[in-house]
Amino acid sequence: MPLVAIEEHWMLPELTSALKAASRPDESLLFHERGDIGRRLEDLGAGRIATMDAQGIDLAVLALTPPGTQALPAEEAIALSRLANDTAAEAARAHPARFSSLSTLPLSSPRHVAAELERAAQQGHVGTMVYGRTGDRFLDDPAYDEFFAAAARLGQPVFIHPQIPSDALRAAAYRGFDPMTELGLATFGWGWHVEAATAALRLILRGTFDRHPDLQIVLGHWGELLPFWLDRADSLARLAGLRRSVSDYIRTNVFLTTSGMLNPALLQHALTVTTVDRLIFSTDYPFQQPTRAEIDTFFGHFATDTDRHKVRSANAAALFGVEARTP
């Protein structure tokens, strides 16, 4: 039974240099320097494939790692987004049976986003990865509606990845500890996930899926907290004048990934708010590196082989159009 893993992170060295040269570098770049993470991020060849083989992964859907190009000025973001898309497309062409890819978009230049999405789709990218905020502009800003229209028209799913909270929010809610605890609290420990959940919820409340009913988004980490708070979030639908409940949009326009969190309790909860057809496997490599045994144990918690097959590969094939072949 083949296994597809989406959201397999990589990094462009030129982007690392540009981000570090910024006046306020994103502090989450520090995580790229821990252990061998940096080397693994830049490997789009034999080393990455060897790790996939050890884990039992047949096809990886590559995605540029946070913070992407959105933190850069428009001209720089445009150039580096194009370079990133060209680089990932070349890796997929070099190893077509092992890699596919999500595109990177210059959201700091809204008028260029849809065109780059279309160019990337023509290169073979099967979706795109974005973040919920670019400077002070939220992803649900009307400036991006052309992008969402293009994504729906092209059948390009939009993966909303966590990002570090704004400086103002960090000052208000995430300070008061030693620097590394502050950073962890604002990122993988809590803040990242609230940011992504808020971005997705804002898109729903903005009526994005009423205007673009074919649009599909993807949330990592079992839905970035949203599935655990739908009883309350549903109360927002009436206030926002939505046609349906928030829960209904989650069930029809949102896919959830595991992101290396292979806890069967999370699986069981996800199945209470959505269907197995909306779940996709992901390891969040290289930040999480589950072993083949851990992956096999996780899939042992599915009720049937049919459900197992859906989450291992069939759902990714249906959403992204990717095909995995067991060697």
Steps between C-alpha positions, in 0.01 A plus 500: 500500500680821385570789738494871405630766738414862433657810658851354479701816564799627305693827492659715231846625608447832322181553700679425827756770416230752410300433816805529723591830336160651582487781754291275731583137416233244584618335821358163398799472263690389811325164474674441166835509679429227751690176441493391137169673416662753264673229298183293478296802389733572208523137386272437202672183393649174622508576873135597516399199292699269731307638798173447316600141428579443869160640599312310231395817314458455126422858393576831676321825416767764558417838655731792569547529874390798713509791480492477118537817296209697648719691746707653219441821302297451184778498241714259700203277578406477132853402392553245778154348461576439134840351585347278768232376262754433227723311745222283642364426153846390388530267801163346410609458137825337613315254726145479363415181684609641837429875507218738423476856630297791633579844361620811681327832433604867542212609721676827583409597140129402476468591130768245408367208703242352262739518204774316690250239616402439138864483388578255778199284411627485142835378638324213673459628855193331646397770748647790693609583854426841652494669840217684670650846515734706284615800701173647629289350219297189585453218251128578481569856381306577178837558330542120490159411362638470147750248635226287659294520183801378301570220750140379471503525121833319465418233759800604710443424871631767738696374800490760781812450708566644846721806540641693792259757653548870432736700719204676662330173589823348624551799729144471631476125548828313457767689693617473860713185479855420397558554124471135394186437707347816351585379151363151561179641648455730198573222250467122523370496859196719435522821296562348157183294522274778626624714209413237238163419659411868512596545135275213393212615719528853359477362147180318593351806670594720202277285280794375294345157446163646409667697221729209403319179595753282315794641699672246724739585781726277708587542867781310669524376858152346493338828401701746710264489802184580301342151517520516879307829524224469245222497759592861573616606153166392353338784695686746276320390183178687577687815604700496176193433284638173366290261297619199700658416835875521549496123554342450160775699326757290687335182369475617139791739434775396742739205511698416815849351517673307776826704492692228682258506796417130488280490808194276452298724734541785250388271220189398689407859579551608137258227393231652723506831310589392144528183293793274426486632142633834633812366676847491341827361632794730569817470706600870514851390396771578601368662818321176582655171391275209597638154440342241274391310812328809642327565169386138472369509857299813424338343195412198711238719673283528188186288496535364145752460220284733292536779757871428534546526123313831488727668754819336372456611139152505347391832655824670392453355151146636481590846632839560338490265205816319612563132443721290724641166399642257751854415379 
